[in-house]
């Protein structure tokens, strides 16, 4: 079993023995306000003999309740001004971990209601947190077989949460598998194949570009990054194209470019001193977009069209590797001088965005996005948070603000950065021989405005800079850097999060 099935439970009697559930997990800000006297009395009695009850996750012997197990996982500091709905996620993860360790296979979860508007999606966020907690790496599942511990998780007093939670979690599982799997098992061709399998019978339109001549003609910057990988068949680049078209009249259109660098050696500007460790996670942007498309295919929102291009490439080292100082013409016809081969992600995205730009110019109310684990600078600035950088058209439409609002409510907070004129100054080629410079030759983490100015490059290299507010065809474009949020815990091998899948889904399906 890869995915836990979440089930809406409306019957209050489900908390009792014989209901088919084998543990009751209570996620609450106040254990006395759950609405169940049996729970409150047991908790009150338990607190008299164990002071941890109500202060930290605890398991109580509970005759008469589901499975004879009552797990109380308190939500702490809910009145604190700086807290957000992630406190429910934290409590849910701790509670479900305890249920798993106790041997439960069908736990029932009760998430306390709150009048605080910050916590209106607490039940769904808690459920998704359980999915995050229980996910196990694809390599481990394939090596040891079915590792599923839970048959199902019940969501008590929930009438409509399970459908969206199950669909979102299915997308997040796909995203985690794609992002977190090692570079041979999830090479560019394997990534493409995994997507094709995941989308089978989904209704999505899927195609893969793999011919070298086509890639070099239509994706010249991407092909430069993968030039040295063409010599090894299992490492050759791919571009996966995916399209979702909802029922009814299309009212809005969304275009996503996903960075899928399946392994980043740094190329000729090689990563040294252990800097390559964890670089199989440099495909988190493409992974998140792939997962988003899976969720869309399951929930089938009406009136929207979503198009994605995933650029899958290995930044290999070898005699064919591209090098700094080369001048390469992008798909949009912009001559790019390579400033550092380790700034490869923006090259991949630029060609994808150029193709999407052409489609967006003919679309209904289009919005364009790039999603990427792009810079160390964003981690220095914001730690584990996603950052957005938008052009003037998107800013005028309030797109980053909308994403941030939706993502905050669903436990994926986003920081908003501002694109400045200095960012365009950083991509000027001092020699004048090329139209623009891809990057400087220092790590982004020590470069001023290191995560903002790549958006300026992407606008110019993709041709989107011609689609500003004063143009005949304004196009809203938002760059999303997830270098800090794509994984949790250990920065090299921590569990993938699938961010910003949930926030993006809620944004594009908002009323």
Number of C-alpha atoms within 10 A of each C-alpha: 12 15 16 20 19 23 20 17 22 14 11 11 12 19 29 20 18 13 14 14 23 23 31 31 31 26 32 24 23 14 23 15 13 18 12 12 11 15 22 16 13 16 22 16 13 18 15 10 9 14 11 13 22 22 14 15 22 22 19 17 13 20 13 13 22 24 23 17 22 26 27 29 29 25 26 18 12 19 10 8 7 7 12 22 25 22 22 30 26 20 26 33 23 23 26 31 16 19 25 16 10 13 13 21 17 23 28 31 26 23 26 21 18 14 7 10 11 17 21 15 17 26 27 23 25 29 27 24 23 24 24 20 17 20 20 18 17 21 15 12 15 10 8 9 11 11 14 15 16 18 14 16 25 24 25 23 19 17 12 14 18 21 16 15 22 23 19 22 28 23 28 31 27 24 30 28 25 35 30 28 22 19 23 15 14 25 26 28 23 19 26 25 15 15 22 18 10 16 18 11 10 18 14 19 14 17 14 17 15 16 12 16 10 12 18 16 12 19 26 23 29 31 29 24 29 29 25 21 22 18 12 8 9 15 25 22 31 27 25 25 19 23 19 23 21 18 12 10 11 15 14 16 20 22 25 27 29 32 32 37 34 32 26 30 22 22 24 19 17 17 15 10 7 7 13 15 16 18 19 26 30 25 36 35 35 31 34 34 34 29 30 27 25 29 26 22 21 17 14 16 18 15 15 21 22 22 22 27 29 30 32 29 32 32 31 23 21 13 9 15 18 24 18 17 14 15 20 17 16 23 23 22 15 17 19 26 24 26 23 24 27 24 25 27 27 24 28 30 28 31 28 30 30 25 19 22 23 13 13 22 14 10 17 14 15 21 23 24 22 29 28 29 25 26 22 20 22 28 20 15 16 14 13 20 20 26 26 27 27 26 25 20 19 21 17 12 12 13 21 25 17 17 25 22 17 21 23 18 21 25 26 25 23 26 19 15 17 15 21 14 10 12 20 18 14 21 22 17 19 11 10 10 12 18 20 25 25 30 27 16 15 13 15 21 16 11 14 12 20 24 28 25 26 28 26 25 27 24 24 21 30 24 22 25 18 15 20 18 16 10 10 9 13 18 24 26 31 24 26 27 31 29 27 24 26 31 23 14 10 9 16 15 16 14 21 27 22 31 30 28 26 25 22 20 19 17 19 20 13 11 5
